[in-house]
């Protein structure tokens, strides 16, 4: 969405310019997940190909609410 995500040792992730006011929403980039996340699907397909069904593939993503709280 165009926000620069940073990580600070001992504190965790933060955005340099978080969304703090309604007008901040105007600077967010909107796109579909398919356009922005092709690298994720490509990685999953590659890993599945490598493990060839010998082991389960488990993934995790934080909920939209959790991610939005960081914004």
KOLMARDO-742614 format. One record per residue (C-alpha): residue number from 0; x, y, z. Coordinates in Angstrom, 2 decimals. Example, Ala and Ser with C-alpha at 12.3 -4.5 7.8 and 13.67 -1.06 7.14 Angstrom:
<sites>
0, 12.30, -4.50, 7.80
1, 13.67, -1.06, 7.14
</sites>
This chain:
<sites>
0, 0.00, 0.00, 0.00
1, 3.03, 2.21, -0.22
2, 3.88, 2.50, 3.47
3, 7.54, 2.05, 4.37
4, 7.81, -0.74, 6.96
5, 10.82, -0.66, 9.30
6, 11.98, -2.93, 12.12
7, 13.59, -1.67, 15.33
8, 15.50, -4.16, 17.49
9, 13.66, -4.80, 20.74
10, 10.52, -2.98, 19.60
11, 9.32, -4.65, 16.41
12, 7.79, -3.32, 13.20
13, 6.70, 0.26, 12.61
14, 5.81, 2.54, 9.71
15, 7.82, 5.74, 9.15
16, 4.64, 7.58, 8.17
17, 1.69, 5.73, 9.77
18, -1.94, 6.45, 8.95
19, -3.00, 8.83, 11.72
20, -5.65, 11.04, 10.12
21, -8.39, 10.44, 7.55
22, -6.50, 12.50, 4.94
23, -3.54, 10.07, 5.26
24, -5.68, 7.46, 3.48
25, -5.32, 9.42, 0.24
26, -1.62, 8.53, -0.04
27, -2.19, 4.76, 0.17
28, -1.75, 2.77, -3.04
29, -4.70, 0.56, -3.93
30, -4.26, -2.60, -5.98
31, -5.60, -6.12, -6.02
32, -3.84, -8.80, -3.96
33, -3.23, -10.87, -7.09
34, -1.17, -8.05, -8.63
35, 0.89, -7.39, -5.52
36, 1.37, -10.92, -4.19
37, 2.41, -12.98, -7.21
38, 5.81, -13.55, -5.54
39, 4.03, -15.30, -2.66
40, 2.23, -17.73, -4.97
41, 5.43, -18.33, -6.90
42, 7.26, -19.19, -3.68
43, 4.50, -21.53, -2.50
44, 4.48, -23.35, -5.85
45, 8.29, -23.70, -5.69
46, 8.27, -25.09, -2.15
47, 5.43, -27.51, -2.96
48, 7.39, -28.71, -5.97
49, 10.49, -29.30, -3.84
50, 8.77, -31.24, -1.05
51, 6.68, -33.26, -3.55
52, 3.96, -34.11, -1.03
53, 6.42, -35.70, 1.40
54, 5.67, -33.11, 4.08
55, 2.77, -30.76, 4.76
56, 3.19, -27.12, 3.80
57, 1.92, -24.80, 6.53
58, 1.77, -21.02, 6.24
59, 0.77, -18.08, 8.43
60, -0.33, -14.52, 7.82
61, -1.49, -12.05, 10.44
62, -5.10, -10.99, 10.21
63, -6.01, -7.81, 8.34
64, -6.87, -6.21, 11.69
65, -3.40, -6.94, 13.12
66, -1.70, -5.52, 10.05
67, -3.96, -2.45, 10.07
68, -3.08, -1.76, 13.72
69, 0.55, -1.30, 12.70
70, -0.51, 1.20, 10.04
</sites>
